[in-house]
Amino acid sequence: MSTIVNMDHRAGAGERSQFYCAATLKDRAVKPREWLAEGLIPLNTVTLFSGDGGTGKSLLSLQLAVSVAAGRAWIGKPVADGAVIYMSAEDDDDELHRRLDDILKAGKCTYDDLKGLTMRSLAGEDALLAVDSQMNLMRTELFKELDARAADEAPTLIVIDTLADVYPANENDRAKVRQFIGILRGLALKRRCAVLLLGHPSLTGLNSGSGSSGSTAWNNSVRSRLYLSRITDNGFEADPDRRVMTTMKANYGRIGEETHMKWQAGVFVEEQSDEGLDKLAAGAKAQRVFMKLLATFTAQGRRVNHAGGTTYAPKIFSEHPDAEGMTKRAMKAAMEGLLAAGKIKIDTEGPASKRRSFIVEVAQ
């Protein structure tokens, strides 16, 4: 019969070993996993939130900060409430103020609801949280200031925008990447909060749709990774205001969860329609194909119309060899969407008795 042995005597003089026997957990209550946003952002660790420049990740993360501080839902999802530290190396104070104002108006909140939100703009300043020595990353005075502030305010969430501004080493250096995430995770554990680190994907990450950045160590080192992207088909974007946030990694939950949203009046709002990503993507593809075929027909001097008959665009385009499988119905929906978006228009020519209408692309 095996015997449980206390291994503390193996530690150095004056030290207590951190190794322990699993059997000692027998009578301890199992602590439930803690979330800032269930299934998306766990507490006590680092979540990497990536997205190409201009997709809106800074705005969306500021909306999250306001939701946590004000005790409100975030794009339709419940979040833990509490204090927040939001540190931006990209936006100046005036830009942060403008965005805050839009968020408060959209959420029917006031500045009095933000007493738990502490902000810091580092735009134009040295924002490094660590410095690179030959062997290790060393914490900077800014990191120590952040840690001290977290000790005073006990935040539920710390947002750091962005990775490129705060990380000092080569983003492909696996060892340094793991050290840096380890520094931030140590902060999250010590202050019992979620750390949300914003970053940009690499060119490979953009092209593949994975949203990954540099070394795979970024993805491997964090426990959760979210990716905010536009909804496009081969570079064609049917609706520039729509976004989808996808869970690309989730050590504590399911991957692949999608949150659809739309930019409206300065903020992102939860997508209320029943349109899923597949439907939106199909719409983007149909519009791209419609525009491609319209350009082909125009270059050939062949005109198509929106109303019907032998030159009805949806019918002719759906039968073209380059239709890429798009049906007449899909082409009609694409035409209506492009007309509504102002990307195509109806022109007319000829005398009143023989006036003809045709579709033309609108110069952007």
Salt bridges, closest charged atoms under 4 A:
ASP8 OD2 - ARG16 NH1 3.05
GLU34 OE1 - ARG192 NH2 3.22
ASP91 OD2 - ARG99 NH1 3.08
GLU95 OE1 - ARG98 NH2 2.99
GLU95 OE2 - ARG99 NE 3.01
ASP101 OD2 - LYS105 NZ 3.21
GLU125 OE1 - ARG120 NH2 3.58
ASP132 OD1 - LYS176 NZ 2.73
GLU141 OE2 - LYS144 NZ 3.43
GLU145 OE2 - ARG120 NH1 3.17
ASP147 OD2 - LYS190 NZ 2.83
ASP147 OD1 - ARG191 NE 2.84
GLU153 OE2 - ARG149 NE 2.46
ASP233 OD2 - ARG288 NE 2.52
GLU237 OE2 - ARG230 NH1 3.17
ASP239 OD2 - ARG242 NH1 2.82
ASP239 OD2 - LYS262 NZ 3.69
GLU257 OE2 - LYS77 NZ 3.32
GLU258 OE1 - HIS260 NE2 3.56
GLU271 OE1 - ARG242 NE 2.70
GLU275 OE1 - ARG242 NH2 3.07
GLU319 OE2 - LYS315 NZ 2.93
GLU324 OE1 - ARG288 NH2 2.76
GLU324 OE2 - LYS292 NZ 2.79
GLU336 OE2 - LYS332 NZ 3.94
GLU349 OE2 - ARG303 NH1 2.17
